[in-house]
Amino acid sequence: MKDRDALRSALLAWYDAQARTLAWRTSPGDRRAGVRSDPYRVWLSEVMLQQTTVPHATPYFLGFTERWPTVSDLAAVEDGELMAAWAGLGYYARARNLLACARAVAGEHGGVFPDTEDGLRALPGVGAYTAAAVAAIAFDRAANVVDGNVERVMSRLFAVEAPMPDAKPELKALAAELVTGDRPGDWAQALMDLGATICKPKSPLCDRCPVEAWCDARAGGAPETYPRKTKKADRPRRYGVAYVLTRGDEMALVRRPPKGLLGGMLGLPTSDWRSEPFSDAEAAVAGPIAAPWRDLGAVEHVFTHFSLTLRVFMARGDGDFVWTPRAGLGALPSVFLKAARAADRLI
């Protein structure tokens, strides 16, 4: 094992001087002065940052904490209001889990988050990573917080040859050896900052790295080749049809089923999404009403596990829908916003 104490000392000193200023973060200086991080803000930020960048998540975090400053405030929100506020962050199961967790904390724990990993893991929608992050950052528990940034740092520090994702258990174990009871929250955030700002995926800034002296990948001369990767399988493709039904200056929306992809969100009426393209006749029959549907072409969208080719059909009509002014469509999930904008140019 490397000289753990020296490595930790170097990284924490760097973090004290170079920590990112983030909307949800308590600065290392304030933490050393005894200021505790708010568990609600830590938890909310960690959920938002899953599959989302810091610049994209920050305005959502600021908006949420202004509207709902406590977990009990968030717990009282109607499902539809929460889903509308989340629109644009993607991965909408996170929003449903967010609300379920807030309600559990407010209803079963008196609005106070559990302060241990086990207690946090028992909350709805809280996985191992989020529980470790909240335990370390909010409660200074000696938890092993391992995200993608930390995995990359570990793979380079120790020149781990196993490819991802098979290397994940080894990387987590290596990270655990560096965790101690001394400033665990700052340690977790220091590793994240190192990965985000210095130990970057394609162009690591090794000459500015505070732990370069301990890095086996740097010593080997090719740190950018870590973590090792296996060739990704081709992402499957699905096909569907979206229907833009207009009534004057309004578009017809529907509430999607509560479970499944984009569950609970407002969106355009669509066909099922399947593995073969729809013929013109099939597309017309699958429309939400009988109408002279006009084919506008297709839009492309990439989800985590598949790519979608979505043909867009437009017609004028009426019916039992959620009629929404075209100017108010900005809260739609991006896949539907693409389709609506394609039609909007022709209306």
C-alpha positions as CSV (number, residue, x, y, z in Angstrom):
1,M,0.0,0.0,0.0
2,K,1.2,3.5,-0.8
3,D,2.1,5.9,2.0
4,R,-1.6,6.6,2.9
5,D,-1.0,9.4,5.3
6,A,1.3,11.3,3.0
7,L,-1.0,10.9,0.1
8,R,-4.1,12.0,2.1
9,S,-2.2,14.9,3.5
10,A,-1.2,16.1,0.0
11,L,-4.7,15.8,-1.4
12,L,-6.5,17.4,1.5
13,A,-4.1,20.4,1.5
14,W,-4.8,20.8,-2.2
15,Y,-8.5,20.6,-1.6
16,D,-8.3,23.2,1.2
17,A,-6.8,25.6,-1.4
18,Q,-8.6,24.6,-4.6
19,A,-12.0,23.2,-3.6
20,R,-14.7,24.1,-6.1
21,T,-17.4,26.5,-5.0
22,L,-20.6,24.6,-5.5
23,A,-24.1,25.7,-4.5
24,W,-24.7,22.8,-2.2
25,R,-21.2,22.6,-0.7
26,T,-20.0,23.8,2.7
27,S,-16.4,25.1,2.1
28,P,-13.5,23.2,3.8
29,G,-12.7,26.3,5.9
30,D,-16.3,26.5,7.2
31,R,-16.3,22.7,7.9
32,R,-13.1,23.0,9.9
33,A,-14.8,25.8,11.9
34,G,-17.6,23.4,12.8
35,V,-20.2,24.3,10.2
36,R,-22.1,21.1,9.3
37,S,-23.4,20.5,5.8
38,D,-27.2,20.3,5.5
39,P,-28.2,16.6,4.8
40,Y,-31.1,17.7,2.7
41,R,-29.0,19.8,0.4
42,V,-26.3,17.1,0.2
43,W,-28.9,14.4,-0.6
44,L,-30.7,16.6,-3.2
45,S,-27.5,17.5,-5.0
46,E,-26.3,13.9,-5.1
47,V,-29.6,12.7,-6.6
48,M,-29.5,15.5,-9.2
49,L,-25.9,14.9,-10.1
50,Q,-26.5,11.3,-11.1
51,Q,-26.0,11.2,-14.9
52,T,-26.1,15.1,-14.9
53,T,-23.3,17.6,-15.0
54,V,-22.6,20.2,-12.3
55,P,-23.4,23.2,-14.7
56,H,-26.7,21.6,-15.7
57,A,-27.8,20.5,-12.2
58,T,-26.9,23.8,-10.5
59,P,-29.9,25.9,-11.6
60,Y,-32.3,23.1,-10.8
61,F,-30.8,22.8,-7.3
62,L,-31.1,26.5,-6.7
63,G,-34.7,26.5,-7.9
64,F,-35.7,23.5,-5.8
65,T,-34.1,24.8,-2.6
66,E,-35.7,28.2,-3.1
67,R,-39.2,26.7,-3.6
68,W,-38.7,23.8,-1.1
69,P,-36.1,24.8,1.5
70,T,-36.5,21.7,3.6
71,V,-37.2,18.1,3.0
72,S,-40.6,18.4,4.6
73,D,-41.5,21.2,2.1
74,L,-40.5,18.9,-0.7
75,A,-42.5,16.0,0.8
76,A,-45.6,18.1,0.6
77,V,-45.4,18.7,-3.2
78,E,-47.9,17.1,-5.6
79,D,-46.4,14.5,-7.9
80,G,-47.2,16.5,-11.1
81,E,-45.6,19.7,-9.7
82,L,-42.4,17.9,-8.8
83,M,-42.2,16.2,-12.2
84,A,-42.7,19.5,-14.0
85,A,-39.9,21.1,-11.9
86,W,-37.7,18.2,-12.7
87,A,-38.3,18.3,-16.5
88,G,-35.0,18.7,-18.4
89,L,-32.9,16.8,-15.8
90,G,-33.7,13.5,-17.4
91,Y,-33.8,10.0,-15.8
92,Y,-37.2,10.7,-14.4
93,A,-37.2,7.7,-12.1
94,R,-34.9,9.8,-9.9
95,A,-37.7,12.3,-9.5
96,R,-40.1,9.7,-8.4
97,N,-37.6,8.3,-5.9
98,L,-36.8,11.8,-4.7
99,L,-40.4,12.4,-3.7
100,A,-40.7,8.9,-2.1
101,C,-37.6,9.5,-0.1
102,A,-38.6,13.0,1.0
103,R,-42.0,11.7,2.2
104,A,-40.4,8.9,4.1
105,V,-38.0,11.3,5.9
106,A,-40.8,13.7,6.6
107,G,-43.3,11.1,7.6
108,E,-41.3,8.4,9.4
109,H,-38.2,10.3,10.6
110,G,-39.7,13.7,11.6
111,G,-38.0,15.5,8.8
112,V,-34.5,14.4,10.0
113,F,-32.3,12.3,7.8
114,P,-30.8,9.2,9.4
115,D,-27.1,9.7,10.1
116,T,-25.7,6.3,9.2
117,E,-25.2,4.5,5.9
118,D,-27.5,1.7,7.0
119,G,-30.2,4.1,8.0
120,L,-29.9,6.0,4.8
121,R,-29.9,2.9,2.7
122,A,-33.3,2.0,4.2
123,L,-34.9,5.1,2.6
124,P,-36.7,4.6,-0.7
125,G,-34.6,5.1,-3.7
126,V,-31.3,5.6,-1.8
127,G,-28.6,3.4,-3.1
128,A,-25.1,2.6,-1.8
129,Y,-23.4,5.5,-3.4
130,T,-25.9,8.2,-2.2
131,A,-26.0,6.7,1.3
132,A,-22.2,6.8,1.5
133,A,-22.0,10.4,0.1
134,V,-24.6,11.8,2.6
135,A,-23.1,9.9,5.5
136,A,-19.6,11.2,4.8
137,I,-20.4,14.8,3.7
138,A,-23.3,15.6,6.0
139,F,-22.4,13.5,9.0
140,D,-18.6,12.9,8.7
141,R,-19.0,9.2,8.8
142,A,-16.0,7.3,7.5
143,A,-17.9,6.1,4.4
144,N,-16.3,5.0,1.1
145,V,-17.8,7.4,-1.5
146,V,-17.0,6.1,-5.0
147,D,-18.4,7.7,-8.1
148,G,-17.0,7.8,-11.7
149,N,-14.4,10.4,-10.8
150,V,-13.1,8.4,-7.9
151,E,-13.0,5.2,-10.0
152,R,-10.8,7.0,-12.5
153,V,-8.5,8.4,-9.9
154,M,-8.1,4.9,-8.3
155,S,-7.5,3.2,-11.6
156,R,-4.6,5.6,-12.3
157,L,-3.1,5.8,-8.8
158,F,-2.8,2.0,-8.8
159,A,-2.6,1.3,-12.6
160,V,-5.4,-1.2,-12.4
161,E,-5.3,-3.3,-15.6
162,A,-8.7,-5.0,-15.3
163,P,-11.1,-3.3,-17.7
164,M,-14.3,-1.6,-16.7
165,P,-16.9,-2.5,-15.5
166,D,-15.2,-5.6,-14.2
167,A,-12.7,-3.5,-12.3
168,K,-15.3,-1.7,-10.2
169,P,-15.1,-4.0,-7.1
170,E,-11.2,-3.7,-7.1
171,L,-11.4,0.1,-7.5
172,K,-13.9,0.4,-4.6
173,A,-11.7,-1.8,-2.4
174,L,-8.7,0.4,-3.2
175,A,-10.6,3.6,-2.4
176,A,-11.7,2.1,0.9
177,E,-8.1,1.6,2.0
178,L,-7.6,5.4,1.8
179,V,-10.7,6.3,4.0
180,T,-10.1,7.2,7.6
181,G,-12.0,8.9,10.3
182,D,-10.1,12.1,9.7
183,R,-12.2,14.6,7.6
184,P,-14.1,11.9,5.7
185,G,-16.5,14.4,4.1
186,D,-13.7,16.6,2.9
187,W,-11.8,13.5,1.7
188,A,-14.7,12.3,-0.4
189,Q,-15.2,15.7,-2.0
190,A,-11.4,16.2,-2.5
191,L,-11.3,12.9,-4.6
192,M,-14.4,14.1,-6.6
193,D,-12.8,17.5,-7.3
194,L,-9.5,15.8,-8.3
195,G,-11.3,13.7,-10.8
196,A,-13.4,16.5,-12.1
197,T,-10.7,19.2,-12.5
198,I,-7.3,17.5,-12.7
199,C,-7.6,13.7,-13.4
200,K,-9.8,14.3,-16.4
201,P,-10.9,11.4,-18.6
202,K,-9.0,12.3,-21.8
203,S,-6.4,14.9,-20.9
204,P,-5.3,14.6,-17.3
205,L,-3.4,17.6,-16.0
206,C,-0.7,15.5,-14.3
207,D,1.7,18.4,-13.9
208,R,-0.9,20.1,-11.6
209,C,-1.9,16.9,-9.7
210,P,-1.2,17.0,-5.9
211,V,-0.8,13.2,-5.8
212,E,1.3,12.8,-9.0
213,A,4.2,11.3,-6.9
214,W,2.0,8.4,-5.9
215,C,0.5,7.7,-9.3
216,D,1.5,4.4,-10.9
217,A,-0.2,5.3,-14.3
218,R,1.7,8.5,-14.5
219,A,4.9,6.6,-13.8
220,G,4.0,4.2,-16.6
221,G,3.7,7.2,-19.0
222,A,0.2,6.7,-20.2
223,P,-2.3,7.8,-17.5
224,E,-4.9,8.7,-20.1
225,T,-5.3,5.1,-21.0
226,Y,-6.8,4.3,-17.6
227,P,-9.3,3.1,-16.6
228,R,-9.0,0.2,-19.1
229,K,-12.2,-0.3,-21.1
230,T,-13.9,-3.1,-23.0
231,K,-15.6,-2.3,-26.3
232,K,-19.1,-1.2,-25.8
233,A,-21.9,-3.2,-27.4
234,D,-23.9,-1.3,-30.0
235,R,-26.8,0.6,-28.4
236,P,-30.1,-1.0,-29.7
237,R,-32.5,1.2,-31.7
238,R,-36.2,1.6,-31.3
239,Y,-38.8,3.3,-33.4
240,G,-42.0,5.2,-32.6
241,V,-44.4,7.9,-33.7
242,A,-45.1,11.1,-31.9
243,Y,-48.4,13.0,-32.6
244,V,-48.5,16.8,-32.6
245,L,-52.2,17.6,-32.4
246,T,-53.0,21.3,-32.4
247,R,-56.1,23.4,-31.5
248,G,-55.5,27.0,-32.3
249,D,-52.3,28.0,-30.4
250,E,-52.4,24.9,-28.2
251,M,-50.9,21.4,-28.4
252,A,-52.4,18.2,-27.0
253,L,-50.4,16.5,-24.2
254,V,-51.0,13.4,-22.3
255,R,-49.8,12.2,-18.8
256,R,-47.6,9.2,-19.2
257,P,-48.2,6.1,-16.9
258,P,-46.6,6.5,-13.5
259,K,-44.1,3.7,-14.0
260,G,-41.7,3.2,-16.8
261,L,-39.6,5.5,-19.0
262,L,-40.6,9.1,-18.5
263,G,-43.2,7.9,-16.0
264,G,-45.6,10.5,-14.7
265,M,-44.4,13.2,-17.2
266,L,-46.5,15.2,-19.6
267,G,-45.6,14.4,-23.2
268,L,-46.9,14.2,-26.7
269,P,-49.2,11.3,-27.5
270,T,-47.1,8.5,-29.0
271,S,-47.3,5.0,-30.4
272,D,-45.5,2.1,-28.6
273,W,-41.7,2.1,-29.1
274,R,-40.6,-1.1,-30.9
275,S,-37.7,-2.6,-32.8
276,E,-39.1,-2.1,-36.3
277,P,-40.1,1.1,-38.0
278,F,-43.8,2.0,-38.5
279,S,-45.3,2.1,-41.9
280,D,-47.4,5.1,-42.9
281,A,-50.6,3.1,-42.5
282,E,-49.5,1.9,-39.0
283,A,-48.5,5.4,-37.9
284,A,-51.9,6.8,-38.9
285,V,-53.9,4.1,-37.2
286,A,-51.9,4.5,-33.9
287,G,-52.8,8.2,-33.7
288,P,-54.8,9.5,-30.7
289,I,-57.7,10.6,-32.9
290,A,-58.9,9.9,-36.5
291,A,-57.4,12.8,-38.4
292,P,-55.5,13.6,-41.7
293,W,-52.1,13.2,-40.1
294,R,-49.2,14.9,-41.9
295,D,-45.7,13.3,-41.8
296,L,-43.1,15.8,-40.8
297,G,-40.1,13.4,-40.8
298,A,-38.2,12.1,-37.8
299,V,-36.2,13.2,-34.8
300,E,-33.5,11.3,-33.1
301,H,-33.0,10.9,-29.4
302,V,-30.5,8.8,-27.3
303,F,-31.5,7.3,-24.0
304,T,-29.2,5.4,-21.7
305,H,-30.0,2.0,-23.0
306,F,-31.3,2.6,-26.5
307,S,-31.5,5.1,-29.4
308,L,-34.9,6.2,-30.6
309,T,-36.1,7.3,-34.1
310,L,-39.3,9.1,-33.5
311,R,-41.4,10.0,-36.6
312,V,-43.5,13.1,-36.1
313,F,-47.0,13.4,-37.4
314,M,-49.1,16.6,-37.2
315,A,-52.9,17.3,-37.5
316,R,-55.5,19.8,-36.2
317,G,-58.3,18.5,-34.0
318,D,-59.9,18.3,-30.6
319,G,-60.3,15.8,-27.8
320,D,-59.8,15.0,-24.2
321,F,-56.2,16.0,-23.7
322,V,-54.1,18.4,-21.6
323,W,-54.2,21.4,-23.9
324,T,-51.1,23.5,-23.4
325,P,-50.1,26.8,-25.1
326,R,-47.1,26.3,-27.5
327,A,-45.2,28.9,-25.5
328,G,-45.5,26.7,-22.4
329,L,-43.9,23.6,-23.8
330,G,-40.4,24.2,-22.4
331,A,-40.9,21.8,-19.4
332,L,-41.5,18.8,-21.7
333,P,-38.9,16.0,-21.6
334,S,-36.3,16.7,-24.3
335,V,-37.4,13.9,-26.6
336,F,-40.9,15.4,-26.9
337,L,-39.6,19.0,-27.1
338,K,-37.6,18.0,-30.2
339,A,-40.7,16.7,-31.8
340,A,-42.9,19.7,-30.8
341,R,-40.3,22.1,-32.1
342,A,-40.1,20.3,-35.4
343,A,-43.8,20.8,-35.8
344,D,-43.8,24.3,-34.4
345,R,-41.7,25.5,-37.3
346,L,-44.5,24.5,-39.7
347,I,-47.6,25.7,-37.9
